[in-house]
Amino acid sequence: MQPILFVNTINNTPFDAGAEKVIQVLRDELHARGVPTKSISVAIPGTEVNHGPVDHRMKNPNVYFPYPPREHSVFGKSAFHALDNFNPVSAVRFRRLLKEVKPSVIFTHNLRCISCSAWAPLWQGESVVHVHYLHDYQLLCTASSMFNGRSDCGTQCLKCRVFSLIKKRLSSNVDVVYGASEFILERHCSNGLFRRAVAKVMEPPLVASGGARAAKSDLGDIRRFGFLGRLVDDKGVLELVEAFKEFLGFLRIEQRRLAKLLIAGSGDQSYVELLEKSITGYDEIEYVGVVKPEAYFPRIDALIVPSKWSDPNPVVVIEAYQRHKPVIAAKVGGLITSVSHGRTGLHFEHREGNASLVRALKEAWSSPSFSTDDMDLYLQGRSVSSAVDMLLEDISRAEKTKSSNGPAP
């Protein structure tokens, strides 16, 4: 049996990011079913290039490695994004690896550094099925977020339209495209990508959490709030800190002793220093660094997702529901549908400044009416088994379509 080849910028990442979690659980389920998989990724600086029998890591073919984000010159950024459309060095290496792997399916995810040359049909044969999963907006936006520092872009700016021209053209070679939410899928399709592909929503699938899930009777007073994720500006962490400080001012002294905001994650050192400076003098707010979800969630009563960008559908929301933790989220992107206001959590609006988030914190503190049954209902059908069922069915249909239609025009 020919393998399914997973293609992603990084593999076995130290950043514990959502895309890599999704890839790992999909591969684990496919292996359990006897379906072989292999992977191609880019070696993180400081790690070895690897050409193993299953996982291949190529040397970075672009001018710099984008994770974690750092400042680069205007020329460096322009060169990086130009090569991210179609990188000839990556194309040559990719072609050589494909001859070794001989996949029946190429399942692409984040393509930074590898570039959209992974979709080029010139050396892959017409029978290879191309599947892509949308985790963010990197195909539409040079910053991957469609966020301009103040608000959601909505549509592409001129710079991003220019840098995505080849990406749009090559995306016509994709047979099946999945979006982590309806929001991200519609945004890409409405901007001219994946015109020939079957487009579907595949929410981030996770394995059963087993003993990590809280008993329904454990959902009580909400006193300990938390943030878990990347520490970058568009995640809204500093805004969360300021809103929480304001919220503390509404509490009586004895209540304030119970209040806690626990921030976990990693980011650029300069941003971490800003965060640590902002919480100085507030014992109620603590930055705890990188913590695994299984160790983090028992320490909080509710999760806060204060994203300023149109977050497609962060994995952390599902991880919270698995443990019966309500989610207080910005009303943006996929969070609009993944959080049910008043049932599985609360929404707030960034356009109101701190006021909306402060109101949500006060409501969660004083009169929570969240439903663990609704959290369970949201999780139904989002198992990795259901996701792989859909994947294999769509691959089978695409193979039959290719066989019956012959070479693409």
C-alpha positions as CSV (number, residue, x, y, z in Angstrom):
1,M,0.0,0.0,0.0
2,Q,1.4,3.4,-1.0
3,P,1.7,5.9,2.0
4,I,-0.1,9.1,2.7
5,L,2.6,11.8,2.8
6,F,2.0,14.5,5.3
7,V,3.8,17.8,4.5
8,N,4.2,20.5,7.1
9,T,6.8,23.1,7.9
10,I,7.7,21.5,11.2
11,N,7.4,18.0,12.7
12,N,7.6,16.9,16.3
13,T,7.7,20.6,17.2
14,P,8.9,22.1,20.5
15,F,6.2,24.8,20.1
16,D,3.3,22.4,20.8
17,A,1.2,24.1,18.1
18,G,-2.3,23.2,17.0
19,A,-1.4,22.1,13.4
20,E,1.2,19.7,14.7
21,K,-1.3,18.2,17.2
22,V,-3.8,17.7,14.4
23,I,-1.2,16.0,12.2
24,Q,-0.1,13.7,15.0
25,V,-3.5,12.4,16.0
26,L,-4.5,11.8,12.3
27,R,-1.3,9.9,11.7
28,D,-1.8,7.8,14.8
29,E,-5.3,6.9,13.8
30,L,-4.2,6.0,10.2
31,H,-1.4,3.8,11.6
32,A,-4.0,2.0,13.9
33,R,-6.0,1.2,10.7
34,G,-3.0,-0.1,8.9
35,V,-2.6,2.9,6.6
36,P,1.1,3.8,6.2
37,T,2.1,7.5,6.5
38,K,5.3,9.4,6.0
39,S,6.2,13.0,6.4
40,I,8.3,15.8,4.9
41,S,9.1,18.8,7.0
42,V,11.9,21.5,7.4
43,A,14.6,21.0,10.0
44,I,14.4,23.6,12.8
45,P,17.6,25.6,13.1
46,G,20.0,23.8,15.4
47,T,18.5,20.3,14.6
48,E,19.8,17.7,12.2
49,V,18.5,17.2,8.6
50,N,17.0,13.7,8.7
51,H,16.2,11.3,5.8
52,G,14.7,8.5,7.9
53,P,12.5,5.7,6.5
54,V,9.3,7.4,7.7
55,D,10.0,11.1,8.6
56,H,12.1,13.3,6.3
57,R,13.4,16.7,7.4
58,M,15.0,18.8,4.7
59,K,17.4,21.8,5.2
60,N,15.5,25.1,5.2
61,P,15.3,26.2,1.5
62,N,14.2,29.8,2.3
63,V,16.2,32.8,3.5
64,Y,15.3,32.4,7.2
65,F,13.1,30.2,9.4
66,P,9.9,31.9,10.5
67,Y,9.3,30.2,13.9
68,P,9.4,31.7,16.4
69,P,8.8,35.1,14.8
70,R,11.7,37.6,14.7
71,E,12.4,40.9,13.1
72,H,13.9,40.8,9.6
73,S,14.9,43.4,7.0
74,V,12.4,44.6,4.4
75,F,14.6,42.9,1.7
76,G,14.7,39.6,3.7
77,K,10.9,39.6,4.3
78,S,10.3,40.3,0.6
79,A,12.6,37.5,-0.5
80,F,11.0,35.1,2.0
81,H,7.5,35.7,0.8
82,A,8.4,35.6,-2.9
83,L,10.0,32.2,-2.4
84,D,7.0,31.0,-0.3
85,N,4.9,31.2,-3.5
86,F,7.2,28.7,-5.4
87,N,10.6,27.8,-4.0
88,P,12.7,26.2,-6.7
89,V,15.2,24.8,-4.2
90,S,12.4,23.3,-2.2
91,A,10.9,21.9,-5.5
92,V,14.1,20.1,-6.4
93,R,14.4,18.6,-2.9
94,F,10.7,17.7,-2.8
95,R,11.0,15.9,-6.1
96,R,13.9,13.8,-4.9
97,L,12.0,12.8,-1.8
98,L,8.9,12.0,-3.7
99,K,10.8,9.5,-5.8
100,E,11.8,7.7,-2.6
101,V,8.4,7.9,-0.8
102,K,6.1,7.2,-3.8
103,P,2.9,8.4,-2.1
104,S,-0.6,7.9,-3.3
105,V,-1.8,11.0,-1.4
106,I,0.0,14.3,-0.5
107,F,-1.6,15.8,2.5
108,T,-0.3,19.4,3.0
109,H,-0.7,21.6,6.0
110,N,1.4,24.6,6.8
111,L,3.7,25.2,3.8
112,R,6.0,28.0,4.9
113,C,9.6,27.4,3.7
114,I,8.4,24.4,1.7
115,S,6.2,26.7,-0.4
116,C,3.3,25.8,-2.7
117,S,5.7,23.9,-5.0
118,A,4.3,20.9,-3.1
119,W,1.2,21.3,-5.2
120,A,3.0,21.4,-8.6
121,P,1.9,18.4,-10.7
122,L,4.9,18.4,-13.0
123,W,6.7,15.4,-11.4
124,Q,4.0,13.8,-9.2
125,G,1.9,12.0,-11.8
126,E,-1.8,12.7,-12.4
127,S,-2.9,9.9,-10.1
128,V,-1.6,11.5,-6.9
129,V,-4.4,13.0,-4.8
130,H,-3.7,16.4,-3.2
131,V,-5.4,17.2,0.1
132,H,-4.8,20.4,2.1
133,Y,-5.8,21.5,5.6
134,L,-6.3,25.2,6.4
135,H,-4.9,26.0,9.9
136,D,-4.4,29.8,9.4
137,Y,-4.3,32.4,6.6
138,Q,-0.7,32.0,5.4
139,L,-1.9,31.4,1.8
140,L,-3.7,34.8,1.9
141,C,-1.6,36.9,4.2
142,T,2.2,37.4,4.6
143,A,1.6,37.6,8.4
144,S,-0.6,34.5,8.3
145,S,-3.3,36.3,10.4
146,M,-5.1,38.8,8.2
147,F,-4.7,41.2,11.1
148,N,-3.2,44.6,10.6
149,G,-2.4,45.4,14.2
150,R,-5.7,47.0,15.0
151,S,-8.5,45.0,13.3
152,D,-9.2,42.0,11.0
153,C,-8.3,42.8,7.4
154,G,-11.5,41.3,6.0
155,T,-10.0,41.3,2.4
156,Q,-6.5,41.0,1.1
157,C,-4.3,44.2,0.9
158,L,-2.4,44.9,-2.3
159,K,0.9,43.4,-1.0
160,C,-0.8,40.2,0.1
161,R,-2.6,39.9,-3.2
162,V,0.7,40.1,-5.1
163,F,2.4,37.6,-2.9
164,S,-0.4,35.1,-3.2
165,L,-0.9,35.1,-7.0
166,I,1.1,31.9,-7.6
167,K,-0.4,30.3,-4.5
168,K,-3.9,30.8,-5.9
169,R,-2.9,29.4,-9.3
170,L,-1.2,26.3,-7.8
171,S,-4.2,25.7,-5.4
172,S,-6.2,24.6,-8.4
173,N,-4.2,21.4,-8.3
174,V,-5.7,20.5,-4.9
175,D,-8.4,17.9,-5.0
176,V,-9.8,18.2,-1.4
177,V,-9.4,21.1,1.0
178,Y,-10.4,21.1,4.7
179,G,-10.9,24.1,6.9
180,A,-10.6,24.1,10.7
181,S,-13.9,26.1,10.6
182,E,-16.5,27.3,8.2
183,F,-15.1,30.8,8.6
184,I,-11.5,30.0,7.4
185,L,-12.8,27.8,4.6
186,E,-15.1,30.4,3.2
187,R,-12.5,33.2,3.5
188,H,-10.1,31.2,1.3
189,C,-12.6,30.1,-1.2
190,S,-14.1,33.6,-1.5
191,N,-10.6,35.0,-2.2
192,G,-10.1,32.7,-5.2
193,L,-8.3,29.7,-3.8
194,F,-9.1,26.0,-4.3
195,R,-11.5,26.5,-7.2
196,R,-11.4,22.9,-8.3
197,A,-11.3,21.3,-4.8
198,V,-14.0,19.6,-2.8
199,A,-14.2,21.9,0.2
200,K,-15.3,20.7,3.7
201,V,-15.0,21.6,7.3
202,M,-12.9,19.3,9.5
203,E,-12.7,20.7,13.0
204,P,-9.5,19.9,14.8
205,P,-9.9,16.3,15.8
206,L,-8.6,15.0,19.2
207,V,-8.3,11.7,20.8
208,A,-10.5,10.9,23.8
209,S,-9.1,12.6,26.9
210,G,-9.9,9.8,29.3
211,G,-9.3,10.6,32.9
212,A,-8.5,14.2,32.1
213,R,-12.2,15.1,31.8
214,A,-13.8,16.6,34.9
215,A,-16.9,15.1,36.4
216,K,-20.0,17.1,35.7
217,S,-20.5,17.9,39.4
218,D,-17.0,19.6,39.4
219,L,-18.3,22.6,37.3
220,G,-18.9,25.1,40.1
221,D,-17.7,28.6,41.1
222,I,-15.3,30.1,38.6
223,R,-12.5,31.8,40.4
224,R,-9.4,30.8,38.5
225,F,-9.1,32.0,34.9
226,G,-6.4,31.0,32.4
227,F,-4.8,31.6,29.0
228,L,-2.9,28.8,27.2
229,G,-1.2,29.5,23.9
230,R,1.4,31.4,21.9
231,L,2.5,34.7,23.4
232,V,2.2,37.0,20.4
233,D,0.4,40.3,19.9
234,D,-2.5,39.0,17.9
235,K,-3.5,36.6,20.7
236,G,-4.5,39.5,22.9
237,V,-2.7,38.5,26.0
238,L,-1.6,42.0,27.1
239,E,-5.2,43.2,26.6
240,L,-6.4,40.3,28.8
241,V,-4.0,41.3,31.6
242,E,-5.3,44.9,31.5
243,A,-8.9,43.8,31.5
244,F,-8.2,41.4,34.4
245,K,-6.6,44.2,36.4
246,E,-9.8,46.3,35.9
247,F,-11.9,43.3,36.8
248,L,-10.0,42.9,40.1
249,G,-11.1,46.4,41.1
250,F,-14.7,45.3,41.2
251,L,-14.0,42.5,43.7
252,R,-14.1,42.8,47.5
253,I,-10.9,42.1,49.4
254,E,-12.0,38.6,50.4
255,Q,-13.1,37.8,46.8
256,R,-9.8,39.1,45.4
257,R,-7.9,36.6,47.4
258,L,-9.7,33.8,45.4
259,A,-9.2,35.4,42.0
260,K,-6.4,34.1,39.7
261,L,-5.3,34.5,36.2
262,L,-2.8,31.9,35.1
263,I,-1.0,32.6,31.8
264,A,0.9,29.7,30.1
265,G,2.8,29.6,26.8
266,S,5.9,30.7,25.0
267,G,6.8,33.6,22.8
268,D,9.5,36.0,21.7
269,Q,11.6,37.1,24.7
270,S,10.8,40.8,24.2
271,Y,7.0,40.0,24.4
272,V,7.5,37.8,27.4
273,E,9.4,40.7,29.1
274,L,6.5,43.1,28.3
275,L,4.1,40.5,29.8
276,E,6.1,40.1,33.0
277,K,6.4,43.8,33.4
278,S,2.6,44.3,33.0
279,I,1.9,41.8,35.8
280,T,4.4,43.1,38.3
281,G,2.8,43.9,41.6
282,Y,-0.3,41.7,40.9
283,D,-0.1,38.5,42.9
284,E,-3.4,37.4,41.3
285,I,-1.8,37.2,37.9
286,E,1.0,34.6,37.2
287,Y,3.0,33.7,34.2
288,V,4.0,30.0,34.4
289,G,5.9,29.5,31.1
290,V,5.3,26.4,29.0
291,V,2.9,23.9,30.6
292,K,1.3,20.8,29.0
293,P,-2.5,20.9,28.8
294,E,-2.9,17.8,31.1
295,A,-1.0,19.7,33.9
296,Y,-2.5,23.1,33.1
297,F,-6.3,22.6,33.0
298,P,-6.7,21.2,36.6
299,R,-5.3,24.6,37.8
300,I,-8.1,26.7,36.2
301,D,-11.9,26.9,36.2
302,A,-12.4,28.7,32.9
303,L,-10.2,29.3,29.8
304,I,-10.0,32.7,28.1
305,V,-9.2,33.0,24.4
306,P,-8.8,36.8,23.8
307,S,-7.6,36.6,20.1
308,K,-7.6,39.9,18.2
309,W,-7.2,38.1,14.9
310,S,-9.9,35.9,13.3
311,D,-8.7,32.8,15.0
312,P,-9.9,29.9,12.8
313,N,-10.7,27.3,15.5
314,P,-7.9,26.9,18.1
315,V,-7.4,23.4,19.4
316,V,-7.2,24.7,23.0
317,V,-11.0,25.3,22.9
318,I,-11.7,21.6,22.3
319,E,-9.1,20.7,25.0
320,A,-11.0,22.8,27.4
321,Y,-14.4,21.2,26.6
322,Q,-12.9,17.8,27.0
323,R,-12.2,18.7,30.6
324,H,-15.5,20.5,31.0
325,K,-13.9,24.0,31.3
326,P,-16.1,26.8,29.9
327,V,-14.4,29.2,27.4
328,I,-14.6,33.0,27.4
329,A,-13.6,34.0,23.9
330,A,-13.4,37.0,21.6
331,K,-16.2,37.0,19.1
332,V,-14.0,36.5,16.0
333,G,-13.3,33.9,13.3
334,G,-14.2,30.3,14.2
335,L,-14.7,31.2,17.9
336,I,-18.0,32.6,16.9
337,T,-19.4,29.1,16.4
338,S,-17.1,27.0,18.6
339,V,-18.2,28.9,21.7
340,S,-22.0,29.0,22.4
341,H,-22.7,32.2,24.4
342,G,-24.2,31.3,27.8
343,R,-24.0,27.6,27.2
344,T,-20.3,26.5,26.7
345,G,-18.9,29.9,27.5
346,L,-19.2,33.6,26.9
347,H,-18.3,36.0,24.0
348,F,-16.9,39.5,24.3
349,E,-16.1,42.2,21.7
350,H,-12.7,43.8,21.4
351,R,-14.2,46.9,19.7
352,E,-15.6,47.9,23.2
353,G,-12.1,48.0,24.6
354,N,-11.7,46.3,28.0
355,A,-15.4,46.9,29.0
356,S,-16.8,43.8,27.2
357,L,-14.2,41.4,28.6
358,V,-14.6,42.8,32.1
359,R,-18.4,42.2,31.8
360,A,-17.8,38.6,30.7
361,L,-15.4,38.0,33.7
362,K,-17.9,39.5,36.1
363,E,-20.7,37.3,34.6
364,A,-18.6,34.1,34.8
365,W,-17.7,35.0,38.4
366,S,-21.1,35.8,39.7
367,S,-23.7,33.8,37.8
368,P,-22.3,31.0,35.6
369,S,-24.9,28.9,33.8
370,F,-22.7,26.8,31.6
371,S,-23.8,23.4,30.4
372,T,-21.3,20.5,30.4
373,D,-23.9,18.6,28.3
374,D,-23.5,21.2,25.6
375,M,-19.7,20.9,25.7
376,D,-20.1,17.1,25.2
377,L,-22.6,17.8,22.4
378,Y,-20.1,20.0,20.7
379,L,-17.4,17.3,20.9
380,Q,-19.7,14.6,19.4
381,G,-18.6,13.8,15.8
382,R,-15.2,15.5,16.3
383,S,-13.3,12.4,17.2
384,V,-10.2,11.5,15.2
385,S,-12.0,8.4,14.1
386,S,-14.7,10.5,12.4
387,A,-12.1,12.7,10.8
388,V,-10.2,9.8,9.3
389,D,-13.4,8.3,8.0
390,M,-14.1,11.5,6.1
391,L,-10.5,11.8,4.9
392,L,-10.4,8.2,3.5
393,E,-13.8,8.6,1.9
394,D,-12.8,11.8,0.2
395,I,-9.5,10.4,-1.0
396,S,-11.3,7.4,-2.5
397,R,-13.8,9.7,-4.4
398,A,-10.9,11.9,-5.6
399,E,-9.0,8.8,-6.9
400,K,-12.1,7.7,-8.8
401,T,-12.7,11.1,-10.2
402,K,-9.1,11.3,-11.4
403,S,-9.3,7.9,-12.9
404,S,-12.5,8.7,-14.8
405,N,-11.6,12.2,-15.9
406,G,-8.1,11.5,-17.0
407,P,-5.4,14.2,-16.9
408,A,-6.4,17.6,-15.6
409,P,-6.6,20.3,-18.3
